[in-house]
Amino acid sequence: MQRVPMYRVIYDDIAAQIRSNVLAPSAQLPSEHELSKRYSVSRMTVRQAMELLTTDELITRRQGSGTFVRERTRRGRRFNRLRSFSEELANLDEPTSSAIVRAEVVEAPAEVASGLGLEDGSEVNRLTRVRFVGDVAAALQDAWIPYALAPGLTREPLLGGSLYNTLNERFGLELRWADQTMTAEILGPEEATLLQVKPGGAVLRGVRTTYSRADEPVEFTNGWTLPEFPLLLRIDTE
């Protein structure tokens, strides 16, 4: 299994301290020089971690003063890179959780088979989950994974509740990139019932195909996100 890069180790450590309030809002972080000594890495590696923390709005940099923990964060899903739903929302103070409403092995419908590059009728794992922020339903995700790539996926609990971690650690599938489309849609009765809201309201519909490092499609997902949890993007100039 591929070793986690050090900038990610530093990011995870500092992010965990912020989320657990070990580093409180407005707290000043050590300098890049101090952090490079603490983690025994170069300043460039520290700078990569700081860029990621800034992108996720966990910290802010003040010219001439230093780097500080942000006082508050916006509620929403961060779409800056490929990661799990809980990681997209990980900078919130509220806990995230999932409820699995469907876990089965079925024949792939035509749309799913096409998205995964399978023959019609091929067996796939289907995993449908409602994603919560606190006790409020935020999104519904209907994921399809080729059975041949992850046999037994639906028979055992997900590792740490994460599909992506399970695909990586249990089945050796390292995810690399994804194609995703996002459209506005009216929420249908079935999805509304699972999201515990009335049908007919606005929803953000996403369709994602996720690929491994071998450029092999490993997940096809339909998702519905309620407007209270918008997608948050940071867009940099070239």
N, C-alpha and C positions, 0 to 999 in steps of 0.2 A: 504494500500500500504506500502511496506517495506521501512523503513527509510534508507536514504543514509548513509553509514558508514562515520565516521569523516575523515578518511584518504583520502577518495575520495573527501570530501568537501574541504579539504586543497589542494589536487591536483588540483581540478577545479579552485580554487581561484588563486593559484600561476600561473597555466598555462594560465589563462585569463590575468593576469598581464603581462606575457611574450609576449603573442600574441598581446596585445594592446600596447606594448612597454612602459608600465608603469615601468616594469623591463627591461631595455635595455640590449642588448648583452654585455657580460662581467661584468654585475652588480653582486655584491656579495649579496647573500641571508643572512638573519639573521641566527644565529646559531640554532641548534635544541632546545636548552634550551629556547632561545627567542621565537621561533615559538610555542613551547609547552605552554608558558605563553600567547601568543597572541591568540591562538585558544582554550585555556583552556582544553588541552588534555595531555596525557602522551607523553614522548619522543619516546616511541615505535610507537605510532600512527603517529607522525611526520615522523619517520624513514620510515614507510610504504609509506607515500606520497612521500618522497624523492626518494625511490627506484623506484617508478612508474615514476616520472619525469625524473630520470636517464635513465630508460629503454626506454622512449620515446624521449631521446636525447634532452630534453629541458634544462637540467642543466648538469653540470659536477662538480665532486668533486676533489679538489687538496689537496693532503696530506700535512697537516701542514698549509694550507692557508685558506681553507673553501670551500664553495659551490658557484658556479657562473653560471649565465645564459650562455648557449652555444652561441658562436659567429655566427654559421651558422648550418643549418640542411640539410640533404640530402633529395632530392626529391624522394618520394616514399610512398608506403602504409605500415604502421607498422602492422605486423601480430603477435603481442605479446600476444593478448587476443581477446576475442569476443567483437566486437564493430561495430558501423556503419561506412560506408565508409568515411563520413566527419570527424569522430573521428580518423580514421586511418591516415588521412592527416592533422590533426588539427595543427600540429607543423609547417606547411608551412606558409610563409608570404602571399601567394596568397589565395584569397577566394575560397571556394568550393561551388558548386551549382548543381542542378539537373534539368533535363527537362523530364517530364513524357511523353512518346510517346505511351503508351498503358495502359489503366486502365479499366478492364472488368471482368465480371464473366463468366467463361467458364467451360466445362467439363474437368476434369483432364486427360491429356494424360497418357499413360501407365507408362512412366518413372517417371512422377511427382506423380502419384497415388502410385507407389511403394515406392518412397522416403518419402512420407508423411504417409504411412501406410493406404491408403484409398482404397476403392473399385474403379475399373475402372469406369469412367464416373461420379464420385462424383464432385460436384460443388466446384470450387476453385476461389479465387480472383487472377487475374494475373496483375502484376504491372511491366511495363518495363520502365527503366529510363536510360538516358545517364547522366553520372557523369562528371562534368567539374572542372578543376582547372584553375582559372582565366577564360579566354574565350576559353580554349583548352579542347577538349573532351579527357578524360583520361580512361574511362571505360564504359561498358554497362552491366547492370544488369537486368535479367529477373526473377522476384520473383513470387512464387506461394504460397498462404496461404489458408488453408482450410476455405471455406465460413462459416462453422458452428462455427469456432473459432473467426472469425472477420467479421460478417455480416455488410454490408454497407461500408467496408473499401475503396472500389474504388469510392464511391459516394461523399466523403468529402476530403478536402485537408489534407495532412499529417501534423501532429503537428510539427511545426518547420522544415518541410521538411524531417523529419526522420521517416522511416518506423518502426524502433525499438522503438523509443519513442512512436509512435502511438499505436503499439501493446501493449506496457506496460501500458500507461496512459489511453487510450480509451477503451481497451478490457481486461485489467488486466492480460496480458500474460507476465510474467517475464522470460526473456531468460536467460539460464544458460550455455549452451555449444553447440558446433557444430562439426560435422564431415565435413571435407573438403578435396577434391582432387584437385591438380593443375597439369596441363599438358601443354606442348607447342602445338600450333595449328596454322594452316593457316587460316587467317581471310576470312570468306565467304562474298558474295556480300551484303546480307541484313545487317549483323552486320557492315560491312565497311561503308555502306551508313549512318547508324545511328551515327557512330563514325567519320564521315566526313574525311575518309581516303580511299586510294585505296585498293581494295580487293587483296588477295594473300600475304599480309605481315604477319610477325610473330605476334602472340598474346599469352598472357598467359590465358588459359581457366581454370576457377574454377567452381566446383560444390559443393554446400554447403547445408547440411541439419542442420537446427538450432532447438534446443530442449528447452522446458520450464523447470522450476524447477521440474515439475512433470514427466520429461523425456518423454514428449509428443512432437512429431515433429510438428512444427508450421510454418516452412518456408523451401521451397526448391527453391534454386536459381542457375541459370546458370549465369556466369559472364565472361566477356572478358576484360582484362586489357592490354593497349598498353605498349610496352617495354620501353617507356620514363618514365613510372611510376612503377619501379620494386617493388617487395615485400621486405621489410626490416625486418630482424629478429635479435634479440639479443639472443645468445645462451650461457647459463651459464653452468659451470661444475656442476656435482652433489655434 
